[in-house]
């Protein structure tokens, strides 16, 4: 059964665990959102509480990655403790290795490699935790210069995983997201499209990838939107639309299948979910959009905290 069919009737909001799977991230306001002592135990408890609340609210899509610290582990433990939640869809990502060692002051938090050896290793790690619950496996932060777009051996590996029932997708980052998506849509193995899911950054500050996401949707791909709040920049501030309105602007897009909440607190999750009841006109905030290069430059300067 297709993921879109399994998610029919569920919330179009998904829960991403990037903000609670590791002690440091680039979202604004983390000092107030998270415990001062961000131990593994404290972050696990926060992740499990958010998963409980999300499931109770109708969320059925959960997003993790190998580079999100212990996010896969936290989700796997939650699933194991709740065998009755067989209706959730789990998406993870490979291609970045978490290198911070659960430290707040690490100079390098993650290292990118889209090679076959990294895929083989990280697929084994993901399967060891999630087993048969791995519904969607995505290349993490595909860019136009990624060797993953041209690596025939990797494509065969991914097609083999797809044959076993896991949907193959990719996420994108950077000012050339549209180019990466269009290149990925052209990748075929034995005449069939390889990538059936796209996860990209689209928000009121950075909407440039919208036409490419519409093309991906028209090609039959699941379209997942990440960073809808621009790492918190659209949630706070005198001229910010606020989290619910910013998320509603994404849900308004006809090509958006799922928009991820990156909530780190129960109050944030509840506020994010109010987006589904809002009717908004995204054109109201069209003046917020900035050139893609500027957006990604500013994002790159956000501190890990």
C-alpha positions as CSV (number, residue, x, y, z in Angstrom):
1,X,0.0,0.0,0.0
2,X,1.3,3.5,-0.9
3,X,2.4,5.8,1.9
4,X,-0.2,8.4,0.8
5,X,-2.9,5.7,1.1
6,X,-1.7,4.7,4.6
7,X,-1.8,8.4,5.7
8,X,-5.3,9.0,4.3
9,X,-7.4,10.5,7.0
10,X,-4.4,11.3,9.2
11,X,-3.1,14.8,10.0
12,X,-1.1,16.4,7.2
13,X,1.3,17.6,9.9
14,X,4.1,15.2,10.6
15,X,6.5,15.3,13.5
16,X,10.2,15.6,12.9
17,X,12.6,14.7,15.8
18,X,15.6,16.8,14.6
19,X,15.2,19.2,17.5
20,X,14.9,16.6,20.3
21,X,17.2,13.8,19.0
22,X,20.4,15.6,19.9
23,X,21.4,18.2,22.4
24,X,22.4,21.0,19.9
25,X,20.6,22.2,16.8
26,X,20.1,25.5,14.9
27,X,16.5,26.3,15.9
28,X,16.0,29.6,17.8
29,X,14.9,29.6,21.4
30,X,16.4,26.3,22.4
31,X,17.6,27.6,25.8
32,X,14.0,28.2,26.8
33,X,12.6,25.1,25.1
34,X,14.8,22.4,26.4
35,X,16.2,21.3,29.8
36,X,19.4,23.0,30.8
37,X,20.9,19.5,31.3
38,X,20.3,17.9,28.0
39,X,21.2,14.3,29.0
40,X,20.2,11.4,26.8
41,X,17.6,10.4,29.4
42,X,16.0,13.9,29.4
43,X,15.9,14.2,25.6
44,X,14.5,10.7,25.3
45,X,11.7,11.6,27.7
46,X,11.0,14.8,25.8
47,X,10.9,12.9,22.5
48,X,8.6,10.2,23.8
49,X,6.2,12.8,25.3
50,X,6.0,14.6,22.0
51,X,5.4,11.3,20.1
52,X,2.6,10.4,22.5
53,X,1.0,13.8,22.1
54,X,1.4,13.8,18.3
55,X,-0.1,10.3,18.0
56,X,-3.1,11.3,20.2
57,X,-3.6,14.3,18.0
58,X,-3.8,12.3,14.8
59,X,-0.2,12.6,13.5
60,X,0.9,9.4,11.8
61,X,4.1,10.5,10.0
62,X,7.4,10.6,12.0
63,X,10.6,11.9,10.6
64,X,14.2,11.0,11.8
65,X,17.7,10.6,10.3
66,X,21.0,8.9,11.1
67,X,22.5,12.4,11.8
68,X,19.8,13.4,14.3
69,X,21.8,12.1,17.2
70,X,19.6,9.4,18.8
71,X,16.4,10.3,17.1
72,X,16.1,6.9,15.4
73,X,16.8,5.2,18.7
74,X,14.2,7.3,20.6
75,X,11.6,6.6,17.9
76,X,12.4,2.8,17.8
77,X,12.1,2.6,21.6
78,X,8.7,4.4,21.5
79,X,7.4,2.1,18.8
80,X,8.6,-1.0,20.7
81,X,6.8,0.1,23.8
82,X,3.6,0.7,21.9
83,X,3.0,-2.3,19.7
84,X,-0.6,-1.1,19.0
85,X,0.6,1.9,16.9
86,X,0.9,-0.1,13.7
87,X,-0.6,2.7,11.6
88,X,2.3,5.1,11.7
89,X,4.6,5.8,8.8
90,X,8.4,6.2,9.5
91,X,10.8,8.1,7.3
92,X,14.5,8.3,7.9
93,X,17.5,9.6,6.1
94,X,21.1,8.5,5.4
95,X,24.1,10.4,4.1
96,X,25.1,12.4,7.1
97,X,27.0,10.9,10.1
98,X,26.4,12.5,13.5
99,X,29.9,13.3,14.9
100,X,29.2,15.6,17.9
101,X,29.3,12.8,20.4
102,X,26.3,14.3,22.4
103,X,28.4,17.5,23.0
104,X,27.0,21.0,22.8
105,X,30.3,22.5,21.8
106,X,31.4,20.2,19.0
107,X,33.2,21.9,16.2
108,X,31.6,19.6,13.6
109,X,28.2,18.1,14.3
110,X,27.7,16.0,11.1
111,X,29.7,14.8,8.1
112,X,28.2,14.3,4.7
113,X,29.0,11.4,2.4
114,X,26.6,10.0,-0.3
115,X,28.8,7.0,-1.2
116,X,27.7,3.4,-1.4
117,X,29.8,2.4,1.7
118,X,28.0,5.0,3.8
119,X,24.6,3.9,2.5
120,X,25.4,0.2,3.3
121,X,26.6,1.1,6.8
122,X,23.8,3.5,7.7
123,X,21.1,1.3,6.2
124,X,22.3,-1.5,8.5
125,X,22.2,0.9,11.5
126,X,18.7,2.1,10.6
127,X,17.5,-1.4,10.2
128,X,19.1,-2.5,13.5
129,X,16.9,0.1,15.3
130,X,13.7,0.3,13.2
131,X,13.6,-3.1,11.6
132,X,10.6,-3.5,9.4
133,X,9.2,-0.1,10.4
134,X,11.5,1.7,7.9
135,X,8.8,2.9,5.4
136,X,10.8,5.7,3.7
137,X,14.5,6.0,3.3
138,X,15.9,9.3,1.9
139,X,19.2,10.6,0.8
140,X,19.9,13.4,3.2
141,X,20.5,16.9,1.6
142,X,20.9,16.0,-2.0
143,X,22.4,18.8,-4.0
144,X,23.1,19.1,-7.8
145,X,26.7,18.2,-7.3
146,X,26.1,15.1,-5.3
147,X,27.6,11.9,-6.7
148,X,24.4,10.1,-5.7
149,X,22.7,11.5,-8.8
150,X,25.2,9.7,-11.0
151,X,26.3,6.6,-9.1
152,X,24.8,3.6,-10.9
153,X,25.9,1.2,-8.2
154,X,24.2,3.2,-5.5
155,X,21.0,3.4,-7.7
156,X,21.0,-0.4,-7.9
157,X,21.3,-0.6,-4.1
158,X,18.4,1.8,-3.6
159,X,16.3,0.0,-6.2
160,X,16.9,-3.2,-4.3
161,X,15.7,-1.7,-1.1
162,X,12.6,-0.3,-3.0
163,X,11.9,-3.9,-4.2
164,X,11.6,-4.9,-0.6
165,X,8.9,-2.3,0.0
166,X,10.8,0.7,1.3
167,X,10.0,3.9,-0.6
168,X,13.2,5.7,-1.8
169,X,13.3,9.4,-1.5
170,X,15.7,12.4,-1.0
171,X,15.8,15.6,0.9
172,X,17.3,18.8,-0.4
173,X,19.0,21.8,1.0
174,X,20.6,25.0,-0.4
175,X,19.7,27.6,-3.0
176,X,19.7,25.0,-5.8
177,X,17.0,22.7,-4.4
178,X,14.9,22.9,-7.6
179,X,17.8,21.8,-9.7
180,X,18.5,18.9,-7.4
181,X,14.9,17.8,-7.5
182,X,14.6,17.9,-11.2
183,X,17.8,16.0,-11.7
184,X,16.6,13.3,-9.2
185,X,13.2,13.0,-11.0
186,X,15.2,12.0,-14.1
187,X,17.0,9.1,-12.4
188,X,15.7,5.8,-13.5
189,X,16.6,2.1,-12.9
190,X,15.4,-0.4,-15.4
191,X,13.2,2.4,-16.9
192,X,11.4,3.2,-13.7
193,X,11.7,6.3,-11.6
194,X,13.9,5.7,-8.6
195,X,12.8,8.5,-6.3
196,X,9.2,8.5,-5.2
197,X,9.5,11.0,-2.3
198,X,10.9,14.5,-2.0
199,X,11.5,16.4,1.2
200,X,12.5,20.1,0.8
201,X,12.6,23.4,2.6
202,X,9.7,25.7,1.6
203,X,8.6,28.5,3.8
204,X,7.5,32.2,3.5
205,X,11.1,33.4,3.5
206,X,12.3,30.8,1.0
207,X,9.6,29.7,-1.5
208,X,11.8,29.3,-4.6
209,X,11.5,25.5,-4.8
210,X,7.7,25.6,-5.1
211,X,7.5,25.0,-8.9
212,X,9.9,22.0,-8.7
213,X,7.8,20.6,-5.8
214,X,4.7,20.9,-7.9
215,X,6.5,19.0,-10.7
216,X,7.4,16.3,-8.2
217,X,3.9,16.0,-7.0
218,X,2.6,15.8,-10.5
219,X,5.1,13.0,-11.1
220,X,3.5,11.0,-8.3
221,X,6.0,11.8,-5.5
222,X,5.1,12.2,-1.9
223,X,6.1,15.8,-1.1
224,X,7.2,16.5,2.5
225,X,8.1,20.1,3.6
226,X,10.7,20.7,6.2
227,X,11.8,23.9,8.0
228,X,8.4,25.5,7.4
229,X,9.2,27.9,10.3
230,X,12.7,28.8,8.9
231,X,14.3,27.3,12.1
232,X,12.0,29.5,14.2
233,X,12.4,32.8,12.4
234,X,8.8,32.8,11.3
235,X,7.5,31.9,14.7
236,X,8.8,34.8,16.8
237,X,9.3,38.5,16.2
238,X,7.1,41.5,15.7
239,X,6.6,41.0,12.0
240,X,6.6,37.2,12.0
241,X,3.3,35.5,11.0
242,X,3.5,33.0,13.9
243,X,4.0,29.3,13.7
244,X,0.4,28.3,13.0
245,X,0.0,30.8,10.1
246,X,3.4,29.9,8.6
247,X,2.5,26.2,8.7
248,X,-0.9,26.9,7.3
249,X,0.7,28.7,4.4
250,X,2.5,25.4,3.5
251,X,-0.6,23.3,3.9
252,X,-2.3,25.7,1.5
253,X,0.0,24.6,-1.3
254,X,-1.7,22.0,-3.5
255,X,1.5,20.0,-3.9
256,X,2.3,19.6,-0.2
257,X,1.5,16.1,1.1
258,X,3.0,16.5,4.6
259,X,4.4,19.5,6.5
260,X,6.8,18.7,9.4
261,X,6.4,20.2,12.8
262,X,9.8,20.5,14.5
263,X,8.3,21.1,17.9
264,X,10.5,20.8,21.0
265,X,7.7,21.4,23.5
266,X,4.2,20.3,24.0
267,X,2.9,23.9,23.7
268,X,4.7,24.3,20.4
269,X,3.2,21.1,19.1
270,X,-0.3,22.1,20.1
271,X,0.2,25.5,18.5
272,X,1.6,24.0,15.3
273,X,-1.4,21.7,15.0
274,X,-3.7,24.7,15.0
275,X,-2.5,25.3,11.5
276,X,-4.9,22.7,10.1
277,X,-7.9,24.7,11.2
278,X,-6.6,28.0,9.6
279,X,-7.6,29.5,6.3
280,X,-4.8,31.8,5.1
281,X,-3.8,33.6,2.0
282,X,0.0,33.1,1.6
283,X,0.1,36.2,-0.7
284,X,-0.5,38.2,2.5
285,X,3.2,37.5,3.4
286,X,4.7,37.5,-0.1
287,X,6.9,40.5,0.9
288,X,8.8,38.2,3.4
289,X,10.4,36.2,0.6
290,X,14.0,36.8,0.0
291,X,16.5,35.6,-2.6
292,X,17.4,32.0,-2.0
293,X,21.1,32.6,-1.8
294,X,20.6,35.2,1.0
295,X,18.2,32.9,2.9
296,X,20.7,30.0,2.9
297,X,23.6,32.3,3.8
298,X,21.7,33.5,6.8
299,X,20.7,30.0,7.7
300,X,24.3,28.9,7.6
301,X,25.2,31.5,10.2
302,X,22.6,30.3,12.8
303,X,24.5,28.9,15.8
304,X,24.2,25.4,17.1
305,X,22.8,25.7,20.6
